[in-house]
Amino acid sequence: MSAFTEQAGQIFDAAMAAPEGSSPALTILIRAGGQIHIVDGAESPIDALQHEFGCGSAFRVTRNGGQVRVEGRSGSNKCVIENPRTQKPRTAKAYAGAALGLFIDRPAYCLAQPALCA
């Protein structure tokens, strides 16, 4: 399994385990160095955000009731993972465990200079 599909699966597991009331849509952008940028909402197309932030991989997570969908892009690779609407959400404890799996092997964050955020 490629790193891209493994990341998509981990993001899907975390999204499935998210408690009710979580953001209905977000985009996770991963740069080549492993830095992660999360954009709330789903207004912009995923490929536009990927290009704007110069990211190697991008994952759009959408939630609608009990349904979760993860759309991923990395270079020419694309994937979509979704669940049937009938599946019940997991507990908050399961959510924490699934989310932790995304960040276990390395820190994937960096501090931005204030001028870059303006």
C-alpha positions in Angstrom: 0.0 0.0 0.0 1.3 3.4 -0.9 1.9 6.2 1.6 -0.9 8.2 -0.1 -3.5 5.4 0.3 -2.4 4.8 3.8 -2.8 8.5 4.7 -6.3 8.5 3.1 -7.3 5.4 5.2 -6.0 7.0 8.4 -7.8 10.3 7.7 -11.0 8.3 6.9 -10.7 6.4 10.2 -10.2 9.6 12.2 -13.2 11.2 10.4 -15.4 8.2 11.1 -14.5 8.4 14.8 -15.2 12.1 15.1 -17.9 13.0 17.5 -21.2 14.5 16.4 -21.0 18.2 15.8 -17.5 18.0 14.2 -16.8 20.3 11.3 -19.0 19.1 8.3 -16.1 19.8 5.8 -12.4 20.4 6.0 -9.4 20.0 3.7 -6.1 18.5 4.9 -3.1 19.7 2.9 0.3 17.8 3.3 3.4 19.4 2.0 6.4 17.3 0.8 8.3 17.9 4.1 5.3 16.5 6.0 3.9 19.9 7.2 0.1 19.8 7.6 -2.3 22.7 6.9 -6.0 22.3 7.6 -8.5 24.5 5.9 -12.0 24.5 7.4 -14.9 24.3 5.0 -15.1 23.0 1.4 -15.7 26.2 -0.7 -12.6 26.0 -2.8 -11.9 23.0 -5.2 -9.3 20.6 -3.7 -6.9 21.0 -6.6 -7.0 24.8 -6.3 -6.1 24.6 -2.6 -3.4 22.0 -3.4 -1.9 24.4 -5.9 -2.3 27.5 -3.8 -0.5 26.0 -0.8 2.1 24.1 -2.8 1.1 20.7 -1.3 2.0 17.3 -2.5 -1.2 15.6 -1.1 -4.6 17.0 -0.3 -7.6 15.3 1.3 -11.1 16.7 1.5 -13.2 15.3 4.4 -17.0 15.9 4.2 -19.6 14.7 6.7 -23.3 14.6 6.1 -25.3 13.0 8.9 -23.7 9.5 9.4 -22.0 9.5 6.0 -18.2 10.3 5.8 -16.4 10.9 2.5 -12.6 11.4 2.0 -11.4 12.5 -1.4 -7.6 12.5 -1.9 -5.2 13.7 -4.5 -1.5 13.4 -4.8 0.1 14.1 -8.1 -1.8 12.0 -10.7 -3.2 9.7 -8.0 -6.8 10.2 -6.8 -8.9 8.2 -4.4 -12.4 8.4 -2.7 -13.3 6.5 0.4 -16.8 6.7 1.8 -19.0 4.7 4.2 -22.6 3.6 4.0 -25.1 6.0 5.6 -26.2 3.4 8.2 -22.9 3.2 10.1 -23.0 4.7 13.6 -20.3 7.2 14.7 -17.6 5.9 17.0 -16.9 7.0 20.5 -14.7 10.0 21.4 -12.1 7.5 22.7 -11.9 5.7 19.3 -11.7 9.1 17.6 -8.6 10.1 19.7 -6.9 6.8 19.0 -7.5 7.1 15.2 -6.4 10.7 15.1 -3.2 9.9 17.0 -2.3 7.4 14.3 -1.9 10.3 11.8 0.9 11.9 13.8 2.8 9.0 15.5 5.9 8.7 13.4 7.0 12.3 13.0 6.0 15.9 13.9 4.2 17.2 11.0 3.9 20.9 11.8 5.9 24.1 11.5 5.7 27.5 12.9 4.8 30.2 10.4 6.2 33.7 10.5 3.5 36.3 11.2 4.2 38.1 7.9 3.3 34.9 6.0 -0.1 34.7 7.6 -1.1 38.3 6.8 
